[in-house]
Amino acid sequence: MKNKILGIDYGDKRVGLALAEMGSIAVPLKVVQNSGPEALLEEIREIINSEEVKSIVIGLPHSFSGNTNERLETTQAFVDFLKGSLNDIGVSTVDEQLTSKLYENMGVKKDIDKHSATAILETYLTQNDR
């Protein structure tokens, strides 16, 4: 069985999701509405079970200045929530500066959040030698 990883681009309204196997490339999965942490956790658990996900990577939106911002604090709170809720799944983070902007500049307009999740997951795979 391959080690599948779920990439998450966490947003206030929408959450982008992507999947990858170690040694492979990330692919966009879908965008879900952010109806609160509990509802999102249920959606993530369904994906974990159906796709046999072994770990999760979430993009942290650091500012260019390195200062903490509200978006970073909200995302970190969600990361902490997942870590406390999914004891058998590893939860990691990577810097996600400009992932949405990258895809906007490439002309992607639809479901940009799942493409951002793909970029987050690709960053993780690259940093961890796939």
N, C-alpha and C positions, 0 to 999 in steps of 0.2 A: 504494500500500500504506500502510495506517495504521500509526502508531507505537504498538504495543502495549506496555504496561507490566505487569509482574508484581509484585504486592504480596505481601509475606511477613510473617507474624506468627510469629517463630521461638520455639519453646518446647522444653524438654528432652524432652518426650514426643511432642508433636504440633506440626505446622507448618501454619498456615493459609495458603491461597493465594487470591488474587483477581486479576482481570484488568481492564484498562481500556485504552481508546484515548485518545490525547490529544484533548481537546475533547469527551469523553464522560464518563459516570459509571462508577464502579468496580462490579463485580459479583463476588459470591463465586464461587470456582471449586471448591475442595475442601480437605479436610484429609488430610494424610499423616502417617504415623508417622515420628518422627525416629529413624532407625536408624543415625545417624552421618553425618558430613559427606560422605563419599564416596557413600553411598547417596542422600542428599538431593541432592547435586550431579547424580547421574544422573537423578533425577526432574525436577529443574529443567531440565536440558538437553533432556529429552523435551518438556517444555512449551514451552521456547524454540523448538524446531524445529517442533512441530505448530501453535503459535499465532503464530509469527513475532514473538516478543517481541524488542524492541529495547533495553529497559532494565528494571532491577529496583529496587524500593524496599523497604527493610527497616525495620521499626519498632524504634527503640532505646528500651528501658525505663529512662529516666532516673528517678531518685528525686526526690521533691518537694524534698528538701534540696539537690539538685544534686551530692551525693556519689556517687562510684562505688560500685556494688554488684556482687555476683557475677553476677546476671542480666545486667546491662549488659556486664560483661567477657566473658561467654560469648557473648552476641549479637554484640559487636564482633569477637570472634575469628572467628565465622562470616562476618561481613561481609568481613573481611580475607581469609579463605579463598576466598570467592566472587570477590572482586576479583582475586585471584591466579590463579584457575582459569578465569575467563570474560573473557579479554582483549578480546573484541569486543563485550561487553555492558556498558553503564554500570550501576554499582551505587551507589545513593544511600541515604541514611537520613533518617528523620523521627522526631520525638519521638512515642512511642506511649503516653504516660501515660494510663492508665484506659480503653483501648479495649475490653478484655474486660469491665470493670466496666460500661461504657456499655451494652453489649448484654445483660448479665445484668439490669441494671435495667429494660431494655425487655422482659424476659421471654423472651429467646432462651436456650434451654438446649441445643439440639442443634448440634453443629459450630460452636461459638462462635468457634473459632480462625479459620475462613474469614471470618466476619463481622468479626473484629478486623482481619484482613488487608485487608478492604474499607475499613474506617475509616482504616487507615494509608495506603492508596492514595488515598482521598478527600482526606486531609490534604495529601498530596503534590500532587495535582491542583489543589487550592485555592491552595496556596503558589506554584504555577507557572502560574497563570492558565489552567488546563486546556489 
